[in-house]
Amino acid sequence: MKERILSVLKDSSEAYEAMKINDMLGLKSVEEYQELVEALEELVKDYTIYKTKKDKYILLKNCPNLKIGKLTVNKKGYGFVILEREEDLYIASDNMNGAIHDDVVLAEIIRNGVKKEGKVLKILKRDINDLVGEILFKDNKMQVDLDDDKKNFDLILRKESLKNCVLGHKVVVHLVKELGPKKYLADVVKILGHKDDPEVDILSIAYKFGIETEFDKGVLKELEIIPNRVEEQELKGRLDLTQEEIFTIDGSHTKDIDDAISLSMEGDNYVLGVHIADVSHYVKENTALGDSAMMRGTSCYLADTVIPMIPHKLSNGICSLNEGELRLTMSCIMTIDRRGKVISYDIKPSYIISQKKMTYEAVNDIIMRNIVAPGYEDFAPTLIKMNELAHILRKEKESRGYIDFDLDEAEVVQDESGHAIDIVKREREDGEKLIEDFMIAANETVASHIFNMDLPFIYRVHGTPNNEKIDDFVNLVKILGYELQTRVSDLTPITMQKLLHELSDKDEFKILSSMLLRSMKKAEYSKDNIGHFGLGSRAYTHFTSPIRRFPDLTVHRLLKKYLVENDLSMSTISYYDSALVNIAEHSSEREVASVNAERDVLDMKMAEYMENHIGDIYDGVITTVTNFGFFVELPNMVEGLVHVNTLKGDFYNYIPEKLALIGNNTKKQYRIGDNIKIKVIASSKETAMIDFEIVKDLENGNKE
C-alpha cells in the first residue's frame, strides 16, 4: 500500500485528503480505506509524508519550504536546523516554538536569501532522558546545574530523589513529565560521585551520551555460567590451528584483544590468516548479555578509561586472544597473489593459541629499524614477510582509489589521579598500517562472500560525497591562492585521491586534508550495500572487532547461521531482512554517541592540561577563521581561540571571500595556515575552552 501511495503522490505539489487519495488509487472497500489511512499515518511518522492542519497529505520532498533536521542551539538562544544536502537553516530564538538543542524538528523556510531563515513548526523527536549535572544550592534549595548549557529548560527535582545528594555531586537526571514549555519534573537517578573524584569527569561525559558504565543483574547472572577456560567439547567441528605460528599485535596497554594473524607461503603466493575472537559463542541472541551488547553498540575509549560493550570477564578474559591461552576464533584464511589480489579463501570456526602478545613499538623496531627486542627473535622473519605483504595490499588498494588522509590523532597521558599531565601525538607507523591492511582484506573478503550469496547482511558503507560540498572545498582552496588541476565534476575515489595528492606539497596540507575529510559523508552501517567510497571497495563490513563493536558480533552470528549451520530457510532470511535494518541504524547511532563522547573527553582533558600552562608561549598554526576570531593549533594538537577583541592596534573585520580577518587601517591579515606565536591566557576544564592571545607573528603570518 505504501508504495502505491508514494507512486500516486510523487509528482504532485498539492495536498489531498485521505478520501481523495482513496479515489486516486481506485480503492473500493472499507477495509482497503482503513489500510490506506494506517499506511498514511505510518508514512507521516517516518517523515515521508506531511500531514497538514486540515488533515491533508503531501509528500514532504514536494514541499520545498519544509525541512526536517536536528536542531543545534547556540548559547545565545538562536540555532540552526542541520540539513544533509543543503545549507543549514537559521532559526531565530523567537521562532523555536518550544524546541530545544538536539530536537529533531520540522521547520518552514520563512525567508530566502544569502542566509535562509526558518521557524520550527513541530518537534518530531526529543530524546533527553539522560541528563548530567552538578548539585548546587540556589534560592535555599538543592538544584542541578546541567553540564550541557544548551539544554535551556527548568528542572523541578522531586525531594525524595535528592536524599543522598550533597553539594558538588555529579548526578544523572531523568525527566518524569513535562510541566509546561521547557519545564520538567525530574528525578536524580544516579550519583556519579563528587566532581573532584578521579574519573567522575569522564563518567559525566559518558552518561551525557547515554553510555552505560555498569551491567545489570541479568547480565551478571549469565556471566556466572560462562567458564574461564575453553572446554574440550567446545572444540568439536572447529579447525585446529594451535600448532600454527599465530600472534597478536596491539598497543602496549591493550587488554581486549580481538584479532590474531598468521602468514605462510604457498609458492609465490601469501597465505594470510586473520583469526578473530569468537564472541558470538558466548554472547547469544535473546539473552541478557546479547541484549546489553546490542544496546551499548560499541565499547568506548575515553582517555585511558575503557567502558566495554561486554563485561571484562569476556572482553579481557575468555574472549581476549591472550598469549598462551586456548581461544575460540573465526578465521578468514586468504591466499593472496603478488598483485595483492585474494585468489582463494576459507572462512571457518577455529581455535588457536597465540604464541606472543606483540606491541606496535617492538614490531615497528623490527620492520622499520632492524632492531629485534628480546623474545621476538623467532618471529622477526615472519614479521618482515608480513610487512612485505602489507605494502603489496596497500598498493593494490591505492590503485582502485583508497584514500589515506593520515591525520594526526592526539592522546591524553594521565597521572594516577586521572589528571592530564601531557598531550602527545599517537604514533602510526608500518606496524599499525600492517594490521589495518590485514583487517581490511579480511573485512572485504567476508563482505564479498555473503554479498555474492545474496543474503541479508550488515555492511559498513560510505556514500559518494555531495558535489556541492566538494565544490565548496575547491572554492576554499582557490581562495587560499591554489589552482587545482584535478577535475571534480565526476566524483570517484580516484578523483579524491588525486585531489589529496595535489594538495600534499602545500603548507596548509594538514588543514586542507582535514577539511576535505569533513566534506565527505560519514561512514555508517547499513543492510544495503552501496560500497565504501573512502576505501574504493565494492563490499565492506566489520568482522574483525566483535569484542568492541556490535556489528562485528552480528556478522559472526550471520556467518555461523549461513556457512556453519547452513540455515538458508525463508524464515531465517525474512527475520534478518527485517532485524538488520534496526541493528544497523542503532549501531550507527551508538557509534556517533561514542565518537562525540571521545571528542568531548579529549577537549576537556586538553583544557585541563592547559590550565597548568597559563602564560606559556607556543608556536602555532591558524586552522579556522571566523567573525569572532581564529583558532590556533599547537604542535601537540591542542587548539585554542584568539578572540578578535584581543587583536590590538586595529579593528579587524571578517572577510569570508578571503577566509581572513583583515585590519581596517593596517590591512594586516590572519588567514588559515598562517604561523603565529601565542600565549595561553585562559583555560577551563569545566567549559573545555582554551584562550590564546598573539605574542608575535612568525614569518608566514600576518600578511598584508
Secondary structure as GFF3:
##gff-version 3
##sequence-region A 1 704
A	DSSP	alpha_helix	2	9	.	.	.	ID=ss1
A	DSSP	beta_strand	16	17	.	.	.	ID=ss2
A	DSSP	alpha_helix	18	25	.	.	.	ID=ss3
A	DSSP	alpha_helix	30	45	.	.	.	ID=ss4
A	DSSP	beta_strand	49	51	.	.	.	ID=ss5
A	DSSP	beta_strand	56	59	.	.	.	ID=ss6
A	DSSP	three_ten_helix	60	62	.	.	.	ID=ss7
A	DSSP	beta_strand	66	73	.	.	.	ID=ss8
A	DSSP	beta_strand	79	82	.	.	.	ID=ss9
A	DSSP	beta_strand	89	91	.	.	.	ID=ss10
A	DSSP	three_ten_helix	93	95	.	.	.	ID=ss11
A	DSSP	beta_strand	104	111	.	.	.	ID=ss12
A	DSSP	beta_strand	117	125	.	.	.	ID=ss13
A	DSSP	beta_strand	131	138	.	.	.	ID=ss14
A	DSSP	beta_strand	141	146	.	.	.	ID=ss15
A	DSSP	beta_strand	154	157	.	.	.	ID=ss16
A	DSSP	three_ten_helix	159	162	.	.	.	ID=ss17
A	DSSP	beta_strand	169	180	.	.	.	ID=ss18
A	DSSP	beta_strand	183	194	.	.	.	ID=ss19
A	DSSP	alpha_helix	200	208	.	.	.	ID=ss20
A	DSSP	alpha_helix	217	223	.	.	.	ID=ss21
A	DSSP	three_ten_helix	232	235	.	.	.	ID=ss22
A	DSSP	beta_strand	239	240	.	.	.	ID=ss23
A	DSSP	beta_strand	248	250	.	.	.	ID=ss24
A	DSSP	beta_strand	259	266	.	.	.	ID=ss25
A	DSSP	beta_strand	269	277	.	.	.	ID=ss26
A	DSSP	three_ten_helix	279	281	.	.	.	ID=ss27
A	DSSP	alpha_helix	288	296	.	.	.	ID=ss28
A	DSSP	beta_strand	300	302	.	.	.	ID=ss29
A	DSSP	beta_strand	305	307	.	.	.	ID=ss30
A	DSSP	alpha_helix	312	312	.	.	.	ID=ss31
A	DSSP	pi_helix	313	318	.	.	.	ID=ss32
A	DSSP	beta_strand	326	336	.	.	.	ID=ss33
A	DSSP	beta_strand	342	353	.	.	.	ID=ss34
A	DSSP	beta_strand	357	359	.	.	.	ID=ss35
A	DSSP	alpha_helix	360	369	.	.	.	ID=ss36
A	DSSP	three_ten_helix	377	379	.	.	.	ID=ss37
A	DSSP	alpha_helix	380	400	.	.	.	ID=ss38
A	DSSP	beta_strand	410	414	.	.	.	ID=ss39
A	DSSP	beta_strand	420	425	.	.	.	ID=ss40
A	DSSP	alpha_helix	430	453	.	.	.	ID=ss41
A	DSSP	beta_strand	459	461	.	.	.	ID=ss42
A	DSSP	alpha_helix	467	479	.	.	.	ID=ss43
A	DSSP	alpha_helix	493	503	.	.	.	ID=ss44
A	DSSP	alpha_helix	509	519	.	.	.	ID=ss45
A	DSSP	beta_strand	524	526	.	.	.	ID=ss46
A	DSSP	alpha_helix	550	559	.	.	.	ID=ss47
A	DSSP	pi_helix	560	564	.	.	.	ID=ss48
A	DSSP	alpha_helix	570	610	.	.	.	ID=ss49
A	DSSP	three_ten_helix	611	613	.	.	.	ID=ss50
A	DSSP	beta_strand	617	626	.	.	.	ID=ss51
A	DSSP	beta_strand	629	633	.	.	.	ID=ss52
A	DSSP	beta_strand	639	643	.	.	.	ID=ss53
A	DSSP	three_ten_helix	644	646	.	.	.	ID=ss54
A	DSSP	beta_strand	652	655	.	.	.	ID=ss55
A	DSSP	three_ten_helix	656	658	.	.	.	ID=ss56
A	DSSP	beta_strand	660	663	.	.	.	ID=ss57
A	DSSP	beta_strand	669	671	.	.	.	ID=ss58
A	DSSP	beta_strand	675	684	.	.	.	ID=ss59
A	DSSP	beta_strand	689	697	.	.	.	ID=ss60
###
